[in-house]
Amino acid sequence: MTRSRLAEVEAFLPKVSFSYKAYVSFLHDLLKGEILLTEGSVDKAIDVMEKASLPGRPPLIQTIIGFSVPFMKDVLARAYKEKGQIDKAIAEYERLMTIRPEQGRWTLIHPRYHYQLGKLYDDKGLKDKARKQFQKFLEIWKDADPGLPEVEDAKKRLAGLDRP
């Protein structure tokens, strides 16, 4: 099903007006990278996502949607993690979480990025950095539905970091 959706996007790309082409191409690459990662083709996912680039100033409607409803754009970070390239995964999450107004990047940061980055820091033994990310994630999601796996895991990990 997802492969057929990707084919639909690929068939649509030549019809996209110039002002939207870079943004739609990025979304295509994001979907392709996600599919490859899900299929276990980690190296191919990394290759696609390293070449993908989010346009500096997407059209206004995409800016509004992207700001108001931040979707997960962490395919490359997750692929690096899957490949065991933890430092690159950390760098990618840090990049995704950096607001760059000079590049037209004004989107909200997805809360799960804090959780994922916290886990990576924790795995590397960077306890203070991990603690800050888990605290930020739990602060943002303090009113989340009870029992969400990420929330429960973040609480557990944070409690483990606070023990001597």
C-alpha positions as CSV (number, residue, x, y, z in Angstrom):
1,M,0.0,0.0,0.0
2,T,2.7,2.5,1.0
3,R,4.7,1.6,-2.1
4,S,1.7,2.4,-4.3
5,R,1.3,5.8,-2.5
6,L,4.9,6.5,-3.2
7,A,4.4,5.7,-6.9
8,E,1.4,8.1,-6.9
9,V,3.6,10.9,-5.5
10,E,6.3,10.1,-8.0
11,A,3.8,10.3,-10.9
12,F,2.5,13.6,-9.4
13,L,5.9,15.3,-9.0
14,P,6.3,16.5,-12.7
15,K,2.9,18.2,-12.4
16,V,3.8,20.2,-9.3
17,S,4.3,24.0,-9.8
18,F,7.8,25.3,-9.3
19,S,6.9,27.1,-6.0
20,Y,5.9,23.8,-4.4
21,K,8.3,21.4,-6.1
22,A,11.1,21.5,-3.5
23,Y,8.6,21.0,-0.6
24,V,6.8,18.1,-2.4
25,S,10.1,16.5,-3.3
26,F,11.1,16.6,0.3
27,L,7.9,15.0,1.4
28,H,8.5,12.3,-1.3
29,D,12.0,11.6,0.0
30,L,10.7,11.5,3.6
31,L,8.1,8.9,2.6
32,K,10.6,6.9,0.6
33,G,13.1,7.0,3.5
34,E,10.4,5.9,5.9
35,I,9.4,3.0,3.7
36,L,13.0,1.9,3.2
37,L,13.7,2.1,7.0
38,T,10.5,0.0,7.7
39,E,11.6,-2.6,5.1
40,G,15.0,-2.9,6.8
41,S,17.0,-1.2,4.1
42,V,18.8,1.1,6.5
43,D,21.7,2.0,4.2
44,K,19.3,3.0,1.4
45,A,17.2,5.0,3.8
46,I,20.3,6.9,5.0
47,D,21.3,7.5,1.4
48,V,17.9,9.0,0.5
49,M,17.6,11.1,3.6
50,E,21.1,12.5,3.4
51,K,20.4,13.7,0.0
52,A,16.9,15.1,0.9
53,S,16.7,18.7,1.9
54,L,13.9,20.6,3.4
55,P,13.5,23.8,1.4
56,G,14.5,27.0,3.2
57,R,11.2,28.8,2.8
58,P,8.3,26.5,1.9
59,P,5.1,28.0,0.5
60,L,2.9,29.7,3.1
61,I,0.3,26.9,3.5
62,Q,3.0,24.3,4.2
63,T,4.6,26.7,6.7
64,I,1.4,27.1,8.5
65,I,0.6,23.3,8.5
66,G,4.2,22.4,9.4
67,F,4.2,24.8,12.3
68,S,0.8,23.9,13.6
69,V,1.0,20.2,13.2
70,P,4.7,19.1,13.3
71,F,5.0,15.6,11.8
72,M,7.9,13.3,12.4
73,K,10.8,14.1,10.2
74,D,13.4,12.0,12.0
75,V,13.8,9.2,9.5
76,L,17.5,9.9,9.1
77,A,18.1,10.0,12.9
78,R,16.3,6.7,13.3
79,A,18.2,5.2,10.4
80,Y,21.5,6.3,12.0
81,K,20.4,4.8,15.3
82,E,19.5,1.5,13.6
83,K,22.9,1.4,11.9
84,G,24.6,1.9,15.3
85,Q,25.8,5.4,14.4
86,I,24.7,7.0,17.7
87,D,26.7,10.2,17.4
88,K,25.2,10.9,14.0
89,A,21.7,10.1,15.3
90,I,22.3,12.6,18.2
91,A,23.6,15.2,15.8
92,E,20.5,14.8,13.5
93,Y,18.1,15.1,16.4
94,E,19.9,18.2,17.6
95,R,19.7,19.6,14.1
96,L,16.0,18.9,13.9
97,M,15.5,20.6,17.3
98,T,17.3,23.8,16.3
99,I,15.1,26.6,15.2
100,R,16.8,28.6,12.4
101,P,14.8,31.7,11.5
102,E,17.5,32.8,9.0
103,Q,16.7,29.7,7.0
104,G,12.9,30.1,7.3
105,R,12.7,27.3,9.9
106,W,10.0,28.2,12.3
107,T,8.3,24.9,12.8
108,L,7.4,23.4,16.2
109,I,9.6,20.7,17.6
110,H,7.9,17.3,17.9
111,P,7.8,16.3,21.5
112,R,9.0,12.8,20.7
113,Y,12.3,14.2,19.5
114,H,13.1,15.1,23.2
115,Y,12.3,11.5,24.2
116,Q,14.4,9.9,21.4
117,L,17.3,12.2,22.0
118,G,17.1,11.5,25.8
119,K,17.3,7.8,25.1
120,L,20.4,8.3,22.9
121,Y,22.1,10.5,25.5
122,D,21.2,7.9,28.1
123,D,22.7,5.1,26.0
124,K,25.9,7.1,25.7
125,G,26.1,7.8,29.4
126,L,25.4,11.5,29.0
127,K,23.1,11.5,32.1
128,D,22.6,15.3,32.5
129,K,21.7,15.7,28.9
130,A,19.4,12.7,29.0
131,R,17.7,14.0,32.2
132,K,17.0,17.4,30.5
133,Q,15.5,15.8,27.5
134,F,13.3,13.4,29.5
135,Q,12.2,16.3,31.7
136,K,11.3,18.5,28.7
137,F,9.4,15.6,27.1
138,L,7.4,14.9,30.3
139,E,6.8,18.6,30.8
140,I,5.3,18.9,27.3
141,W,3.3,15.7,27.6
142,K,2.3,16.1,31.2
143,D,-1.4,15.9,30.2
144,A,-0.9,13.0,27.8
145,D,-3.2,10.0,28.0
146,P,-2.1,7.6,30.8
147,G,-0.2,4.6,29.8
148,L,1.4,5.9,26.6
149,P,4.6,3.8,26.2
150,E,6.9,6.7,25.6
151,V,5.7,8.6,28.7
152,E,6.0,5.5,30.9
153,D,9.5,4.7,29.6
154,A,10.6,8.3,30.0
155,K,9.4,8.4,33.6
156,K,11.2,5.1,34.3
157,R,14.4,6.2,32.6
158,L,14.3,9.6,34.5
159,A,13.8,7.8,37.8
160,G,16.9,5.6,37.0
161,L,18.9,8.7,36.2
162,D,18.0,10.3,39.5
163,R,19.3,7.3,41.5
164,P,22.9,7.4,42.6
